Amino acid sequence: MSELYQKQGFELKFLGTMNGFSQSHTNAYFFPDSETLAFLDLSLYNFEKAKRLVDRNADRLKRVILFLTHTHDDHISGVPRLAFHVRHKIPGVKLEVLTSTLLIQDAYRICFGMGARPLVGSNGELDDVIRIYGQALNKAILSRWSDQVEFLVDQNLLDERSRFVIPDWFVKTVPTTHSPRLLGSCGFVFRLNEKAVIYTGDTNASEHFYEQAERFVTENIDMKPIPTELYIDMETIETGVHLYWEKEKKNLERLLRRTNHLKVVLMHCNDCEVMVDEALTMNLRLGGEPKLFVAEEE
């Protein structure tokens, strides 16, 4: 275990840690700097926790950003309420949502359908309560519903029409697949406190996230290994839309054997008890552990 990990804890904290059929949906948050609060998805079940985080830190926040992995209810249903709350609690600040370009239309439709419509200000002009930006998944071929997933992805570039100001701690959007009728699902990569943080969101394809992890933890002539945290979707039943523990644990074992600079956190677990003993033996962590769960002191 690297010396940096002995000094610091995990970068992400969870508002909820389980799947969409529970009341503890997998949503997370972090403070990348003293003036920014960032969320990774938000369901209605977790809105009150998110609201408390905004309230406790309103005096110092200048940006609230939500990274949206996909538009299923347990990941987006809390976004409209958060948008309104941020707009009224912090003068001059609007919720910024970053997702893939393929999900923008769906995200706007859902948010506006749930009430996050433009408001009419005192001057009679429309005042948006939310900004949704898309990052292009260039040359992405999403063919998950065959036996292979092939991605031909360049360095991801923000849509030219976007006005999203890229923070220096944001690295990239990673295209992935989840369910057959949802095109554009994605994960994200960040650099926080000298560490790389990789967040898969809900996915049934792990290889591209492993590739991202290996780039950070492998020593080469250009770069020393960077301590890395991989937050990865995992289920104990085989559904085809999530990673399946019995198949995926061997891949994780191979990845972990190659480096001591990687921490892995399992999230979205439908039944953590089924895999907890094996996970701990492999030195994996579960998202529902107290040290990783929502920190009330924030």
N, C-alpha and C positions, 0 to 999 in steps of 0.2 A: 504494500500500500504506500503510495507516494507521501512524502512529508507534508505536502500542501493539504491532503485530505485529513491528515491527523490534526491539522490546525483549524480546518473549516468544516462546516456542515454542508448539507445539501442546499442547492440554489433555489429549488422550487418547493413550494408548499401547496398542499391540496385542500380544496374546499370540499371535495367529495372524491371517492375513490372507486366506485363500483359502476355497474353497467346501467343501461337505460331502463331496466325493469326494476330497479331499486329506487330508494330515495336518497342515494348518496352518489350522484352522478360524477363521473371523472372530469373535474375542472380544476385548474391550478392557477397560481399567481406568483409573481415575484416583483421585487423592487430593484430594477437595474441601476438606478441612481436615486439620489435623494428627492428628485422632483418628478419621478415617473412611477406609476403603478401599471403593471402589465398583467393581463389575464390570458389564460389559455382556455378558450371556450367558456360558456356560462349557461347553465340551465336555470329554469325558474326555481327549482328546489334549492339552489345555492345562491339565489339573488340576495337574500337577507345577509348572508355572510359577506358577500361582495360589497353590499351597501355599507356594512360596518367598517370595512377596510377603507372605503372612500371617506366616510365620515371622520374616522380617527386621523386621517392624514390629509384632509382637505386643505389645511392652511399651507402645506408645503408642495402640493401637487400642481404641476403645470401641464402634465400630459397623462391621459389615461388611454392605454392602448389595449385592444383585445385581438389576439391572434386566433382566427377561426379555422379549425381544421376541416370541418364539414358542417352541413346544415341539418343534421338530425336533431330532433327536439331536445335531447339531453345535452346538446352542445350549444344551441342557439336560443332556446326559449327565454332565457333571462336577459338577453342582450337589449331588447327594447326598453325594459325597465331600467337597466343600468344606464342606457343613453340618456333617458329623462333625468335620472337622479344626478348624474355627473353634470348635466347642463345647468341644473338649478342649484346644485350644492357648491359648485366651483365656478365663479364668474369667469367667462371668457374661455372656458375649456369645454371641448366637445369630445365625446367618445370617438376614437379612431379605431376602425376595424380593418385588419389586414388579412386577406385570404387569397385564394388563387383567382385568376381572372374568370375561370370557368364557373365559379360559385357566386360571382357578384350579383347577377340578376336574381338568383334564388335567394341570396341573403337579403337583398333589398325587399323582395316580395314578402318574405317572412316577417322582417322587421316592421315594414309599413303595415302589413296585415295585422300585426299585433299591437299597433298603436304608435309606433315611432315615426309619426308623420311630421312634415315641416310645420312649425308653428308660425303664426303671424305676429310679428313684433309690434311694438308701439308705433313704429314708423310705417307700418303697413306692409313691410317687406317680409318675405318668407325667411325664416330662421331655422335652418336644419339643426336637428338635435344629434345627428349621427353622420359620420363620414365613413364610407366603406370603400376601400382601395383594393385593387387586385394586382398580384404579382404574376407575370406571365410564366407559365410552365412551358418553356420553349421546346418545340419538337418532341413533346411528350407523347408517346404512343401508349395509351392505356388499354391494354387488351387482357385484363386479368382473367376474364371468363373463358380463357383457353388454358392450356397447361403452363403457359409462360407469361411473364410480364416483361415487356421490353421497354426500356426508357432510353431515348436518345436526347439527353438533356444538356444544353449548353449552360454556361453560367447564367443563372436566373436573373432576368432584368425586369425592373419595374415597368409597367405599362407607361408609355410616353404621356398618356393623358393624366396620370396620377400626380397628385400634389403631396403625396405622403413623404414627409421628411424622414429619411432613413436614419435611425439612431446608430451610433457607432458600435453598439453591442449586438445589433442584428446582423446575422450572417447570410441566411438564405432560406427560401421555401423549398421543401423537398416533396415532389409529387409522389403520391401513393394511390392505392386502391383500397376500397372498403366494401361497399355493396354494389350490386350490378347496375342499378339505375342512378347511381350518384357519381357523376364524372367530375373530377376536380378536387377530390380529397387530398389533403396535404399535411405534412408535418413541418417542423421548423427547427432551425439551428441558431443558437445564440452563443456569444462569448461573454461570460459573466465572471468577474473576479478571478481572472487568469485561468478560467476553466471553460471548456466547451460543454454546452448543454444541448442535447438532441431530444426532441419530443416528437413521438410518432403520431399522436392522436390515435383514432381507431383505424386499424389497418389489418390487412391479411397478407401483406408482402413486406418482409423484413430486410431483404438483402440490401436495399439501397440505404437504409439507415445504418446497417453494419458497415457498409462502405464508408459512410461519413465518419463513423466512430474510428475506423481503422486509420483514416487519414490523420486524425488528431493524435492517436496514441502510438503510432508507429514512428520510430526514430529514423530519420533519413538525413541526407546531406543538407537539405534545405530548412529543416525544422526539427527542433527537439520535441519529444513527446509532450502533449498537453493533457493534464488531468481532464477526464471527460465523464459526464453523467449522461446515461442513456435511459430515458423514460419510455418504456415500451408496453404496448397493448398486449394483453394475454388473457386467454380464457381456458377453462379446464374441460370444456365440451367443444367438439368440432362442429362449427357452424358454417365455415366457409367465408365468413365476413370478418373474423378476428383471427389473430394468431393462436394456434392450438398448442398448449403447454407440452403435451406428450411428444409432439414433433419438434417444437422449437427449442426445448431445453438442450438438445444436443448441439444445435447451432450456437447457443449462448455459451455452452461449455468450451467449444472450440475457440470462440472469440476471446473469452476470458483467459484461456491458457496462453494466449499470445501476448498478453500485456498485464502489467500490474497498475496501470494508470486509468482503469475504467471501473466505474460504479454503475450497476444496473438496478433500476427500480421498475418493478412490475406493477401495472395499473389496469383498471377496468375489470379486475378479477371477479368472476361470477361466484366463485367459491374458493376463497383463499386457503381454507383449511386443507383442501385436497393437495395443494402444492407447497404448503408452508415449510414442511420439514426438508424437502428436497431443495427448495429455494434457499433456505438458510445454510444448508450444507454447501451450496455453490456460492455462498457469500452474496446472494442477491437480496434485495430489500423489497418489501411490499408497501405500496402507496399508503395503506391505512395505518402504518406505524405512527405512534404519537409524535415522534420527532419530525415526521414528514407531513403530518396533518395540519390543518389550519392553525396558525399561531395567533392566539387571541391577544398577545402582547403587541402585535404590529400596530 
